[in-house]
Amino acid sequence: MNRFGIMLGHAYMSKLKSKSFIITTVIMLIGVLILGNMNRIIDLFSGGDTKDKIAVIDESSTVFDPLQQQLKSINKDIQLIKVDKSEADLQKAVNNKKYKAYLIISLDQSQLPKAVYKAPTLTNTELSGQLAQALQTVKASMAAAQLNLSADKLALLNSPVAFKEVSLENNAKSAEELAQARGLVYILLFAIYFSVIFYASMVGMEIATEKASRVMEILISSASPTQQMFAKIIGGALLGLTQMAFLLAVAYFTIKQNLGEMEGGFFEFFGFSDIKASTIIYAIVFFLLGYLLFATLAAFLGSLVSRIEDAQQMMMPMTFIVMIGFFIAMSGLNNPSAGFVTVTSYIPFFTPMIMFLRVGMLDLPLWVGLSGVAVLIISIIIMAIIGARIYRGGVLMYGKSNSLKNIKKALQLSKNE
């Protein structure tokens, strides 16, 4: 047990101090800080003036004022400036960054407004879309005036239809709650997906590297292969938890300091305004269990090869399995109660992501989430027993060995050990 503790500590500390881990963690932390302070960064680069100035040529002489009034209710940061210049002068002004774009407003045969929007590029679809929306409202008002419709009748005509969604199941989430849960689960699914692939592959690559450099021969003489295998797996798990703790801590404090600027819009829709503790707990549990399952698989796959080049090829099927589970989870975001989602959530290699999708978006009984945990624990135990036997024989195999047929040979060597 003392040897195992020494190997575990070495496996954890050596990776914790490695340049790759430090650089990766720093890059992720910078990414979290940038996302959390995105509004401030935009203001910084815009020089404190966030208004989009649009020059307007109003050939109708009647549309500009109601359009400006209507646009204030849509986006206060868009500033319309009425000008009396030629298009050539406006093009020069736009190219000199004085205006974002310019708008030419005129009346059609029905005496209703139409417009031409001109800008250096048409990539800012949000800006042009908001201008079109405001102009559409002005057009509706002018059309109503031609038809002698009162303001009340126009408001009634434009009012959205009452359409309410009600679930027949008890304690089911509302449409708003599902939208919030969907965004949060979406982000956490990406975290589980990349973490499992990164840390599990790291274990397999490390074992292949030790075999290629003949370090494995020294390690076998000092400790059993089984102890080495589980020390590397658990060390990787601790490393993943350490990195997640850093990221969650930075994300928490960033969101806390910028909470006022994150209310509404994107952040409200994607579930940052109300994060349930149970969702975070499930994410950590399924991340750990998913990692242990795939790291065990990666460990014995890495032990079957003697060259680093062969390790990537050997672990390619494992990567495909993780990708399939991730794609199933993504396709189930819009319908997490679908039959194929329920069935695949109990397939061990898919459970970490798909069961997390279900418990994160649906109000399921506690036993459903625990059943997924139980499936993973049983699968990990079976995989650990089989993997340990393959690993004991695999570390003794050298030469070109990049085929899964070598599993049988590794099992035979483990019996003779």
RASULUR-V640272 format. One record per pair of residues at least 12 apart in sequence whose C-alpha atoms are under 6 Angstrom apart, sorted by the first residue. I is the first residue (numbers start at 1). J is the second residue. Records with the same first field share a line. If there is no record, write none. Layout:
BEGIN
I = J / J
END
This chain:
BEGIN
4 = 227
7 = 231
8 = 231 / 235
11 = 232 / 235
12 = 235
36 = 254
51 = 77 / 78
52 = 78 / 79
53 = 79 / 99 / 100
54 = 80 / 99 / 100 / 101 / 102
55 = 81 / 82 / 102
56 = 81 / 82 / 83 / 102 / 103 / 104
57 = 83 / 104
58 = 105
59 = 105 / 106
60 = 106
70 = 134
71 = 134
101 = 118 / 119
102 = 118
103 = 116 / 117
104 = 116
113 = 139
172 = 363
180 = 269 / 270 / 271
181 = 271 / 361
183 = 270 / 271
184 = 270 / 271
192 = 287
196 = 291
200 = 294 / 295
204 = 298 / 299 / 302
207 = 302
208 = 302 / 308
209 = 308
211 = 306
212 = 306 / 307
225 = 392
226 = 388
279 = 360
286 = 352
290 = 352
293 = 380
300 = 387 / 391
303 = 391 / 394 / 395
304 = 394
305 = 401 / 402
306 = 398
310 = 402
314 = 402
325 = 350
329 = 354
336 = 358
348 = 376
389 = 414
390 = 410 / 411
392 = 414
393 = 410 / 411 / 413 / 414
394 = 410
END
